[in-house]
């Protein structure tokens, strides 16, 4: 019974936070006119917005080997070479977009300019899979309101964050 009530309360809390975040975000993104009662559509009736991330491109010392590592260990298929090759299609879900201060320690090595955050449905399974392949993974022991996290690096030292969103964590 306690577990059921905890799940209900957590779901309500997530729904409230989602609603508050959306409301606050629309005011913040819209600027002062939103606070004055105008909606973004009134200010920019034909304003276009991106629909998602269409690719992630970065430099690598050995692009072919690195692309194969991502495919072998994380299931991320590279750019198709022909119309018959598979295309990596990600599941719909939340995506964080967050520039960090240039002196942030969260991304690790200051020489690295980005960190990839991949959503996973089962963090424990992914960590076990990577560790079985000899890849070091550090699991954050804290479960946050938005889910669970682990950190690793690809063979060229680029930081990777694995994220099991709360809805997936609650289902476990």
Phi and psi restraints in degrees (value plus and minus 20) as a CYANA .aco file:
   2 UNK   PHI     -79.7   -39.7
   2 UNK   PSI     -64.4   -24.4
   3 UNK   PHI     -81.3   -41.3
   3 UNK   PSI     -60.9   -20.9
   4 UNK   PHI     -81.9   -41.9
   4 UNK   PSI     -67.6   -27.6
   5 UNK   PHI     -83.1   -43.1
   5 UNK   PSI     -60.8   -20.8
   6 UNK   PHI     -81.7   -41.7
   6 UNK   PSI     -62.4   -22.4
   7 UNK   PHI     -83.7   -43.7
   7 UNK   PSI     -60.4   -20.4
   8 UNK   PHI     -83.3   -43.3
   8 UNK   PSI     -66.6   -26.6
   9 UNK   PHI     -83.9   -43.9
   9 UNK   PSI     -63.8   -23.8
  10 UNK   PHI     -82.8   -42.8
  10 UNK   PSI     -59.8   -19.8
  11 UNK   PHI     -83.4   -43.4
  11 UNK   PSI     -64.3   -24.3
  12 UNK   PHI     -83.1   -43.1
  12 UNK   PSI     -61.0   -21.0
  13 UNK   PHI     -82.9   -42.9
  13 UNK   PSI     -65.1   -25.1
  14 UNK   PHI     -81.6   -41.6
  14 UNK   PSI     -62.5   -22.5
  15 UNK   PHI     -83.9   -43.9
  15 UNK   PSI     -60.9   -20.9
  16 UNK   PHI     -84.8   -44.8
  16 UNK   PSI     -66.5   -26.5
  17 UNK   PHI     -82.3   -42.3
  17 UNK   PSI     -58.8   -18.8
  18 UNK   PHI     -82.5   -42.5
  18 UNK   PSI     -65.3   -25.3
  19 UNK   PHI     -84.6   -44.6
  19 UNK   PSI     -63.9   -23.9
  20 UNK   PHI     -85.3   -45.3
  20 UNK   PSI     -61.4   -21.4
  21 UNK   PHI     -82.6   -42.6
  21 UNK   PSI     -64.2   -24.2
  22 UNK   PHI     -82.6   -42.6
  22 UNK   PSI     -63.1   -23.1
  23 UNK   PHI     -85.9   -45.9
  23 UNK   PSI     -66.8   -26.8
  24 UNK   PHI     -85.9   -45.9
  24 UNK   PSI     -61.7   -21.7
  25 UNK   PHI     -82.0   -42.0
  25 UNK   PSI     -60.3   -20.3
  26 UNK   PHI     -89.0   -49.0
  26 UNK   PSI     -53.0   -13.0
  27 UNK   PHI     -89.9   -49.9
  27 UNK   PSI     -65.2   -25.2
  28 UNK   PHI     -86.2   -46.2
  28 UNK   PSI     -62.0   -22.0
  29 UNK   PHI     -93.1   -53.1
  29 UNK   PSI     -45.9    -5.9
  30 UNK   PHI    -103.8   -63.8
  30 UNK   PSI     -40.1    -0.1
  31 UNK   PHI      64.7   104.7
  31 UNK   PSI    -188.4  -148.4
  32 UNK   PHI     -80.1   -40.1
  32 UNK   PSI     -50.5   -10.5
  33 UNK   PHI     -83.6   -43.6
  33 UNK   PSI     -51.5   -11.5
  34 UNK   PHI     -85.7   -45.7
  34 UNK   PSI     -58.5   -18.5
  35 UNK   PHI     -85.8   -45.8
  35 UNK   PSI     -44.5    -4.5
  36 UNK   PHI    -107.2   -67.2
  36 UNK   PSI     -13.4    26.6
  37 UNK   PHI      80.7   120.7
  37 UNK   PSI     -23.0    17.0
  38 UNK   PHI    -108.9   -68.9
  38 UNK   PSI     123.5   163.5
  39 UNK   PHI    -112.0   -72.0
  39 UNK   PSI     139.8   179.8
  40 UNK   PHI     -76.9   -36.9
  40 UNK   PSI     -55.0   -15.0
  41 UNK   PHI     -83.1   -43.1
  41 UNK   PSI     -53.7   -13.7
  42 UNK   PHI     -87.8   -47.8
  42 UNK   PSI     -54.2   -14.2
  43 UNK   PHI    -101.1   -61.1
  43 UNK   PSI     -54.8   -14.8
  44 UNK   PHI    -158.9  -118.9
  44 UNK   PSI      55.0    95.0
  45 UNK   PHI     -80.3   -40.3
  45 UNK   PSI     -47.4    -7.4
  46 UNK   PHI    -131.7   -91.7
  46 UNK   PSI      -0.6    39.4
  47 UNK   PHI     -86.5   -46.5
  47 UNK   PSI     109.8   149.8
  48 UNK   PHI    -119.5   -79.5
  48 UNK   PSI     131.2   171.2
  49 UNK   PHI    -154.5  -114.5
  49 UNK   PSI     131.1   171.1
  50 UNK   PHI     -86.0   -46.0
  50 UNK   PSI     136.2   176.2
  51 UNK   PHI    -125.0   -85.0
  51 UNK   PSI     -25.8    14.2
  52 UNK   PHI     140.9   180.9
  52 UNK   PSI    -199.5  -159.5
  53 UNK   PHI    -106.6   -66.6
  53 UNK   PSI     103.8   143.8
  54 UNK   PHI    -115.2   -75.2
  54 UNK   PSI     -28.8    11.2
  55 UNK   PHI     157.2   197.2
  55 UNK   PSI     142.6   182.6
  56 UNK   PHI    -152.9  -112.9
  56 UNK   PSI      98.2   138.2
  57 UNK   PHI    -140.5  -100.5
  57 UNK   PSI     111.5   151.5
  58 UNK   PHI    -172.1  -132.1
  58 UNK   PSI     139.5   179.5
  59 UNK   PHI     -97.5   -57.5
  59 UNK   PSI     128.8   168.8
  60 UNK   PHI    -165.6  -125.6
  60 UNK   PSI     128.9   168.9
  61 UNK   PHI     -86.4   -46.4
  61 UNK   PSI     -59.4   -19.4
  62 UNK   PHI    -153.7  -113.7
  62 UNK   PSI      59.8    99.8
  63 UNK   PHI     -75.9   -35.9
  63 UNK   PSI     -60.8   -20.8
  64 UNK   PHI     -84.5   -44.5
  64 UNK   PSI     -67.1   -27.1
  65 UNK   PHI     -86.0   -46.0
  65 UNK   PSI     -60.1   -20.1
  66 UNK   PHI     -86.9   -46.9
  66 UNK   PSI     -61.2   -21.2
  67 UNK   PHI     -80.7   -40.7
  67 UNK   PSI     -60.5   -20.5
  68 UNK   PHI     -86.1   -46.1
  68 UNK   PSI     -57.6   -17.6
  69 UNK   PHI     -80.6   -40.6
  69 UNK   PSI     -66.3   -26.3
  70 UNK   PHI     -82.8   -42.8
  70 UNK   PSI     -58.6   -18.6
  71 UNK   PHI     -89.0   -49.0
  71 UNK   PSI     -65.9   -25.9
  72 UNK   PHI     -86.7   -46.7
  72 UNK   PSI     -59.7   -19.7
  73 UNK   PHI    -121.7   -81.7
  73 UNK   PSI     -46.2    -6.2
  74 UNK   PHI    -140.5  -100.5
  74 UNK   PSI     -26.2    13.8
  75 UNK   PHI      56.9    96.9
  75 UNK   PSI      -3.6    36.4
  76 UNK   PHI    -110.1   -70.1
  76 UNK   PSI      91.4   131.4
  77 UNK   PHI    -104.1   -64.1
  77 UNK   PSI     115.5   155.5
  78 UNK   PHI     -91.3   -51.3
  78 UNK   PSI    -195.0  -155.0
  79 UNK   PHI     -84.2   -44.2
  79 UNK   PSI     109.9   149.9
  80 UNK   PHI     -82.6   -42.6
  80 UNK   PSI     125.5   165.5
  81 UNK   PHI    -112.5   -72.5
  81 UNK   PSI     -41.2    -1.2
  82 UNK   PHI    -165.5  -125.5
  82 UNK   PSI     151.9   191.9
  83 UNK   PHI     -89.2   -49.2
  83 UNK   PSI     -34.5     5.5
  84 UNK   PHI    -110.6   -70.6
  84 UNK   PSI     -32.1     7.9
  85 UNK   PHI     -95.1   -55.1
  85 UNK   PSI     128.7   168.7
  86 UNK   PHI     -88.0   -48.0
  86 UNK   PSI     132.8   172.8
  87 UNK   PHI    -137.0   -97.0
  87 UNK   PSI     114.7   154.7
  88 UNK   PHI     -93.0   -53.0
  88 UNK   PSI     101.5   141.5
  89 UNK   PHI    -139.6   -99.6
  89 UNK   PSI     101.5   141.5
  90 UNK   PHI    -107.5   -67.5
  90 UNK   PSI     134.2   174.2
  91 UNK   PHI     -92.9   -52.9
  91 UNK   PSI     130.2   170.2
  92 UNK   PHI     -83.9   -43.9
  92 UNK   PSI     123.6   163.6
  93 UNK   PHI     148.3   188.3
  93 UNK   PSI     159.4   199.4
  94 UNK   PHI     -86.7   -46.7
  94 UNK   PSI     125.6   165.6
  95 UNK   PHI    -153.6  -113.6
  95 UNK   PSI     106.5   146.5
  96 UNK   PHI    -111.2   -71.2
  96 UNK   PSI     117.3   157.3
  97 UNK   PHI    -148.9  -108.9
  97 UNK   PSI      90.3   130.3
  98 UNK   PHI    -167.3  -127.3
  98 UNK   PSI      80.8   120.8
  99 UNK   PHI     -84.0   -44.0
  99 UNK   PSI     115.9   155.9
 100 UNK   PHI    -126.6   -86.6
 100 UNK   PSI     136.9   176.9
 101 UNK   PHI     -78.2   -38.2
 101 UNK   PSI     126.5   166.5
 102 UNK   PHI     -82.8   -42.8
 102 UNK   PSI     -38.4     1.6
 103 UNK   PHI    -121.9   -81.9
 103 UNK   PSI      -5.3    34.7
 104 UNK   PHI     -82.0   -42.0
 104 UNK   PSI     115.3   155.3
 105 UNK   PHI    -109.4   -69.4
 105 UNK   PSI     -29.8    10.2
 106 UNK   PHI     -81.8   -41.8
 106 UNK   PSI     -53.1   -13.1
 107 UNK   PHI    -104.5   -64.5
 107 UNK   PSI     -24.6    15.4
 108 UNK   PHI      64.3   104.3
 108 UNK   PSI    -149.6  -109.6
 109 UNK   PHI     -69.9   -29.9
 109 UNK   PSI      98.0   138.0
 110 UNK   PHI     -81.3   -41.3
 110 UNK   PSI     -38.5     1.5
 111 UNK   PHI     -95.3   -55.3
 111 UNK   PSI     -36.5     3.5
 112 UNK   PHI    -111.0   -71.0
 112 UNK   PSI     109.0   149.0
 113 UNK   PHI    -114.0   -74.0
 113 UNK   PSI     -26.7    13.3
 114 UNK   PHI    -168.5  -128.5
 114 UNK   PSI     144.8   184.8
 115 UNK   PHI    -156.3  -116.3
 115 UNK   PSI     113.0   153.0
 116 UNK   PHI    -108.6   -68.6
 116 UNK   PSI     113.9   153.9
 117 UNK   PHI    -134.3   -94.3
 117 UNK   PSI      95.8   135.8
 118 UNK   PHI    -125.1   -85.1
 118 UNK   PSI     111.8   151.8
 119 UNK   PHI     -95.9   -55.9
 119 UNK   PSI     119.8   159.8
 120 UNK   PHI    -152.1  -112.1
 120 UNK   PSI     132.1   172.1
 121 UNK   PHI    -107.5   -67.5
 121 UNK   PSI     -45.0    -5.0
 122 UNK   PHI    -160.5  -120.5
 122 UNK   PSI      76.7   116.7
 123 UNK   PHI     -80.5   -40.5
 123 UNK   PSI     -63.1   -23.1
 124 UNK   PHI     -81.7   -41.7
 124 UNK   PSI     -62.1   -22.1
 125 UNK   PHI     -84.4   -44.4
 125 UNK   PSI     -63.0   -23.0
 126 UNK   PHI     -83.8   -43.8
 126 UNK   PSI     -63.7   -23.7
 127 UNK   PHI     -82.0   -42.0
 127 UNK   PSI     -65.5   -25.5
 128 UNK   PHI     -80.3   -40.3
 128 UNK   PSI     -61.9   -21.9
 129 UNK   PHI     -81.8   -41.8
 129 UNK   PSI     -66.1   -26.1
 130 UNK   PHI     -87.1   -47.1
 130 UNK   PSI     -64.1   -24.1
 131 UNK   PHI     -84.4   -44.4
 131 UNK   PSI     -55.4   -15.4
 132 UNK   PHI     -83.3   -43.3
 132 UNK   PSI     -45.8    -5.8
 133 UNK   PHI    -109.9   -69.9
 133 UNK   PSI     -14.0    26.0
 134 UNK   PHI      64.0   104.0
 134 UNK   PSI      -3.5    36.5
 135 UNK   PHI    -116.7   -76.7
 135 UNK   PSI     108.3   148.3
 136 UNK   PHI     -97.0   -57.0
 136 UNK   PSI     110.0   150.0
 137 UNK   PHI    -152.1  -112.1
 137 UNK   PSI     114.4   154.4
 138 UNK   PHI    -128.9   -88.9
 138 UNK   PSI      94.7   134.7
 139 UNK   PHI    -109.9   -69.9
 139 UNK   PSI     108.8   148.8
 140 UNK   PHI     -92.7   -52.7
 140 UNK   PSI     103.5   143.5
 141 UNK   PHI     -91.7   -51.7
 141 UNK   PSI     -33.2     6.8
 142 UNK   PHI    -107.7   -67.7
 142 UNK   PSI     116.4   156.4
 143 UNK   PHI    -117.6   -77.6
 143 UNK   PSI      99.7   139.7
 144 UNK   PHI    -113.7   -73.7
 144 UNK   PSI     147.1   187.1
 145 UNK   PHI     -77.8   -37.8
 145 UNK   PSI     -45.5    -5.5
 146 UNK   PHI    -121.6   -81.6
 146 UNK   PSI     -17.3    22.7
 147 UNK   PHI     114.2   154.2
 147 UNK   PSI    -179.6  -139.6
 148 UNK   PHI    -137.5   -97.5
 148 UNK   PSI     134.0   174.0
 149 UNK   PHI    -156.1  -116.1
 149 UNK   PSI     133.4   173.4
 150 UNK   PHI    -164.5  -124.5
 150 UNK   PSI     137.2   177.2
 151 UNK   PHI    -150.2  -110.2
 151 UNK   PSI     122.7   162.7
 152 UNK   PHI    -171.2  -131.2
 152 UNK   PSI    -192.9  -152.9
 153 UNK   PHI    -158.7  -118.7
 153 UNK   PSI     130.2   170.2
 154 UNK   PHI    -100.5   -60.5
 154 UNK   PSI     155.1   195.1
 155 UNK   PHI     -79.9   -39.9
 155 UNK   PSI     -39.1     0.9
 156 UNK   PHI    -117.2   -77.2
 156 UNK   PSI     -10.9    29.1
 157 UNK   PHI      66.4   106.4
 157 UNK   PSI     -14.3    25.7
 158 UNK   PHI     -91.0   -51.0
 158 UNK   PSI     111.4   151.4
 159 UNK   PHI     -91.8   -51.8
 159 UNK   PSI     121.0   161.0
 160 UNK   PHI    -148.3  -108.3
 160 UNK   PSI     109.6   149.6
 161 UNK   PHI    -129.8   -89.8
 161 UNK   PSI     110.2   150.2
 162 UNK   PHI    -122.9   -82.9
 162 UNK   PSI     112.4   152.4
 163 UNK   PHI    -149.4  -109.4
 163 UNK   PSI     101.9   141.9
 164 UNK   PHI    -121.4   -81.4
 164 UNK   PSI      83.0   123.0
 165 UNK   PHI     -76.3   -36.3
 165 UNK   PSI     135.9   175.9
 166 UNK   PHI     -75.6   -35.6
 166 UNK   PSI     -60.6   -20.6
 167 UNK   PHI     -80.7   -40.7
 167 UNK   PSI     -54.8   -14.8
 168 UNK   PHI     -95.1   -55.1
 168 UNK   PSI     -56.3   -16.3
 169 UNK   PHI     -87.2   -47.2
 169 UNK   PSI     -57.9   -17.9
 170 UNK   PHI     -90.1   -50.1
 170 UNK   PSI     -46.7    -6.7
 171 UNK   PHI     -95.3   -55.3
 171 UNK   PSI     -37.2     2.8
